[in-house]
């Protein structure tokens, strides 16, 4: 049973197409956008990662069209190179 004023954290879950229990997608996207905008003040936006979310959620949160596994991997790799440089002294 919900408590009055409990808000987002007491929200109801739905079963996603992947059979995982999640908040309704518009609520998740809104929460992720809020969190991302706060974190972007302190870290490179490209290192932010939404574990276990679909490419469409990624696109909605970060407003990136055409997200794919390959594009995500490249995005994270490039952010790591900017942050840490080459591995063992090697650069790209």
Helices and strands as residue ranges (DSSP letters): G 7-10, E 13-15, E 21-23, H 25-39, G 45-47, H 55-62, H 69-84, G 87-89
